Amino acid sequence: MKLGVSTDFSAAHSLPRHPGKCKDLHGHTYRVDVVVEGAKKEDTECVADFAEVKALIEDVIELVDHKHLNEVISYPTSENIALFLKAELEKRLNGSNLGITLHSIRLWEGKDKWVMVERD
């Protein structure tokens, strides 16, 4: 079974190798949709507690929220930001007792552009 949690963050970045305006410093409000999966537990009849999943995600979002992403991620394209978030979330999920795994992350750059990464 899968469940999802969404959150957002704001950050700035520049993409010096980009041929257009994105080469200059600029910012976005990003939305992150995280999907995890696991078995429904007999005692709670839930896959996981939404609050616990959200807290874990917020812990990762702290790494990028209101940051200059070039100082956090070597070349912060949307694709690389999504891969960074995926790696950090997997680390935390693997170290938790939630009993769930990461299925996918969809990173929205603004309202109408997104990139998705799924588990390997």
C-alpha positions as CSV (number, residue, x, y, z in Angstrom):
1,M,0.0,0.0,0.0
2,K,1.2,3.5,-0.7
3,L,0.7,6.8,1.1
4,G,1.8,10.3,0.2
5,V,2.8,13.5,2.0
6,S,3.3,16.9,0.3
7,T,5.2,19.9,1.6
8,D,6.9,22.9,0.1
9,F,10.0,25.0,0.5
10,S,11.6,28.1,-1.0
11,A,15.2,28.3,-2.2
12,A,17.5,30.1,-4.6
13,H,19.9,28.7,-7.1
14,S,21.8,29.5,-10.3
15,L,22.6,27.3,-13.2
16,P,25.7,28.8,-14.8
17,R,25.7,26.3,-17.7
18,H,22.1,27.0,-18.6
19,P,21.7,28.9,-21.9
20,G,18.8,31.1,-20.7
21,K,17.8,33.3,-17.7
22,C,18.3,30.4,-15.2
23,K,22.0,31.0,-15.3
24,D,21.5,33.9,-13.0
25,L,20.6,33.7,-9.3
26,H,16.9,33.3,-8.9
27,G,14.4,31.6,-6.6
28,H,11.5,29.2,-6.6
29,T,8.8,27.9,-4.3
30,Y,9.1,24.1,-4.7
31,R,6.5,21.6,-3.8
32,V,7.5,18.0,-2.9
33,D,5.2,15.1,-3.1
34,V,6.7,12.0,-1.3
35,V,5.1,8.6,-1.8
36,V,6.2,5.8,0.6
37,E,5.0,2.2,0.7
38,G,4.7,-0.6,3.1
39,A,2.3,-3.2,4.5
40,K,-0.7,-2.2,6.6
41,K,0.2,-3.0,10.2
42,E,-2.2,-5.3,12.2
43,D,-2.1,-3.3,15.4
44,T,-2.8,0.2,13.9
45,E,-4.3,-0.9,10.5
46,C,-2.2,1.9,9.0
47,V,0.9,1.8,6.8
48,A,2.5,4.5,8.8
49,D,1.5,7.5,11.0
50,F,1.2,10.5,8.7
51,A,2.7,12.8,11.4
52,E,5.8,10.6,11.7
53,V,6.3,10.5,7.9
54,K,5.8,14.2,7.7
55,A,8.3,14.9,10.5
56,L,10.9,12.8,8.7
57,I,10.3,14.6,5.5
58,E,10.4,18.0,7.2
59,D,13.8,17.0,8.7
60,V,15.1,16.6,5.1
61,I,13.4,19.8,3.8
62,E,15.3,21.8,6.5
63,L,18.5,21.0,4.5
64,V,17.2,23.0,1.5
65,D,14.5,25.4,2.8
66,H,15.5,29.1,2.4
67,K,19.0,28.0,1.2
68,H,21.2,29.0,-1.7
69,L,21.1,25.5,-3.2
70,N,24.4,25.9,-5.0
71,E,26.0,25.7,-1.5
72,V,24.1,22.4,-0.8
73,I,24.0,20.6,-4.1
74,S,26.9,20.8,-6.7
75,Y,24.6,21.7,-9.6
76,P,21.1,22.2,-8.4
77,T,18.9,21.5,-11.4
78,S,15.4,20.2,-10.5
79,E,16.6,16.7,-11.3
80,N,19.6,16.9,-9.0
81,I,17.5,18.5,-6.2
82,A,15.1,15.5,-6.5
83,L,18.0,13.0,-6.4
84,F,19.4,14.8,-3.3
85,L,16.1,14.7,-1.5
86,K,15.7,11.0,-2.5
87,A,19.1,10.0,-1.1
88,E,18.5,11.9,2.2
89,L,15.0,10.5,2.6
90,E,16.2,7.0,2.0
91,K,18.9,7.4,4.6
92,R,16.4,8.5,7.2
93,L,13.8,5.9,6.3
94,N,16.5,3.1,6.4
95,G,17.5,4.3,9.9
96,S,13.9,4.5,11.2
97,N,11.5,1.9,12.6
98,L,8.6,3.1,10.5
99,G,8.7,0.0,8.3
100,I,8.2,1.8,5.1
101,T,10.3,2.5,2.0
102,L,10.5,5.4,-0.4
103,H,8.5,4.8,-3.6
104,S,8.9,8.2,-5.4
105,I,9.4,11.9,-5.1
106,R,7.9,14.4,-7.4
107,L,9.5,17.9,-7.2
108,W,7.5,20.8,-8.5
109,E,9.4,23.9,-9.7
110,G,6.6,26.4,-9.5
111,K,3.0,25.4,-10.5
112,D,3.5,23.6,-13.8
113,K,6.9,22.0,-14.0
114,W,8.0,18.8,-12.2
115,V,10.5,16.0,-12.1
116,M,9.9,12.6,-10.6
117,V,12.4,10.0,-9.3
118,E,11.4,6.5,-8.2
119,R,13.2,3.9,-6.1
120,D,15.9,2.0,-7.9
